[in-house]
Amino acid sequence: MGIYSSLVEIVGKDRVSNSAADLYLYSRDSGAQPPGRADYVVLPKTAEEVQKIVRLAGSEDIPITPLGGGLALSALVVPQRGGIVLDMKRMDRILEVDEMNRYAVIEAGVSQGALREYLKKNHPRLQHSTPEAPPTATVTANTLIQGHGHISPRYGVNSDMIGGMEVVLPTGEITRIGSCALDRKWFTRGPMPELAGLFVGWYGTTGIVTKISIKLFPKPAFREVMVFQTDDIDLLPEAIFEVMYLDLAEDFFLITQEKPDWMNHAFLVVIVSGHFKEEIDFKKKVYKDLFKQFKGRKTIQFVEDLHPALEKRFLDVPPLAALAADFRQGGGFQYTGAILPIDKVPEAWRKGIEIAHRYGMICSYVHQVLLGNSIMFGFNYSFNRADETDIEKAQMALADSNRVTLELGGMIWKGEKPAQQMVLEKMDPNTAELIKRVKGLLDPKGIMNPGNWERE
Ligand SMILES: Cc1cc2nc3c(=O)[nH]c(=O)nc-3n(C[C@H](O)[C@H](O)[C@H](O)COP(=O)(O)OP(=O)(O)OC[C@H]3O[C@@H](n4cnc5c(N)ncnc54)[C@H](O)[C@@H]3O)c2cc1C
């Protein structure tokens, strides 16, 4: 039997395609990386279907590329060597919300928007850490790529929020990780050997996660935004340190854009939240006082007349901070997500402006402060996807900002293939060898998202 017929036998005709139109769409994403080649698209509904697909792929030596929302933008879901794109979106059930123990168990295709709306309606006192990504991004893939959400400055990156997992291994076994491997509660992934780490940060090269338990957090009744502005970039590390040291912010991000002129400053956006109005008033006063005479100077100012439209966008969950991005005609967008130490912010800021100007772009940044000791520093590039030259410029700008990130001692988050090559080259050879060995152990046939996390 041919591959297509075997796939139909597993999931039914409606959930397999090899039509040219579908394959075109599944062979690319909206970032600046070149397209790949999908041969089949399959949308499983159960872990057992995933298991059968994986076994088929293993016996036929066909690559599998898992796909969530496809919004990581760095071609992590673009098949490098053909094969099956496994679109997880039909696995979209929210299986359980345990209010008392504050977690939700969901299937891998549940989107950010779906979980957010479900919680709002059924568990209004709880929330999950929501990235600024479009609402169709999946909760699972976001945790697997070590994403971050609107409460990350307070509670940690989203991979820290995994309480358990169900994974189909590349060899076909269905495995459980965390307390759900022992009992029916999915409340914690330890204490036991940290197996979740075998699937977090691997870009789908070690297995297919079919269910996940995600931690939920209190949802305070009141939230307000405060915006401060400065032109003294060198003050930013200390300003970030002090805001985080006070430990009163729910979210904290920095934005800037060269155009329009009114945005050409560094804006520090601090979201404060609380269960009581008095708590909010107190927090706001503390932050206002902090910047009144910051380091004996008046160089960081409170923005008194924040436009109501901006206030609403910042307060939305997730916030629309990417409004600072220079979105252009043609819809292309990609960024180097540099995870940097706080003290490197001014240098990265200046170098980012140089890079943008080198390729005829205006500079726009969105940075989220993570837990106080690092920042997700987004070197944003938008481009026209119908213009080859524009795409090339974006690729070169990405290469330059990836290089700068590594020179500054940073890490590249969700890097595209050339970025992964740079990281592997710089990495301690024993670490790179360990990555290779773990991959080989879990995926002896090399069928899982090949081309990623491997040296050319
Ligand atoms: C405007 C904009 C703003 C953004 N802001 C943020 C932000 O604030 N925070 C943030 O974290 N991200 C942000 N992102 C980046 C990205 O969109 C998100 O991280 C998103 O959650 C990725 O999820 P996805 O479902 O689209 O993943 P995909 O792109 O579909 O997949 C990402 C990786 O995970 C693998 N994968 C997918 N599903 C599985 C599975 N079930 N098992 C194993 N591997 C799997 C894929 O193969 C791929 O390697 C933003 C993107 C845009 C466009």
The ligand as an ORCA input file, in Angstrom:
! r2SCAN-3c Opt
* xyz 0 1
  C       3.609     39.095     16.466
  C       4.210     37.942     17.224
  C       4.449     38.077     18.576
  C       5.016     37.012     19.300
  N       5.174     37.171     20.636
  C       5.611     36.136     21.379
  C       5.695     36.240     22.798
  O       5.381     37.260     23.394
  N       6.132     35.167     23.484
  C       6.460     34.008     22.866
  O       6.831     33.059     23.553
  N       6.406     33.890     21.535
  C       5.980     34.899     20.773
  N       5.918     34.767     19.418
  C       6.517     33.581     18.768
  C       5.601     32.365     18.526
  O       4.503     32.759     17.770
  C       5.096     31.695     19.772
  O       6.155     31.300     20.612
  C       4.137     30.523     19.535
  O       3.609     30.139     20.776
  C       4.685     29.352     18.879
  O       3.645     28.371     18.903
  P       3.171     27.664     17.588
  O       2.023     26.771     17.937
  O       2.949     28.642     16.513
  O       4.482     26.794     17.328
  P       5.015     26.187     15.931
  O       5.691     27.284     15.171
  O       3.942     25.448     15.234
  O       6.085     25.146     16.463
  C       7.251     25.538     17.140
  C       8.181     24.319     17.283
  O       7.585     23.341     18.102
  C       7.482     22.068     17.402
  N       6.198     21.484     17.807
  C       4.958     21.982     17.605
  N       4.039     21.185     18.178
  C       4.720     20.153     18.739
  C       4.330     19.000     19.471
  N       3.059     18.762     19.763
  N       5.301     18.139     19.873
  C       6.604     18.362     19.599
  N       7.016     19.456     18.915
  C       6.089     20.339     18.496
  C       7.527     22.434     15.923
  O       8.038     21.384     15.147
  C       8.501     23.620     15.955
  O       9.813     23.139     16.005
  C       5.360     35.801     18.647
  C       5.110     35.672     17.283
  C       4.536     36.711     16.579
  C       4.228     36.507     15.130
*
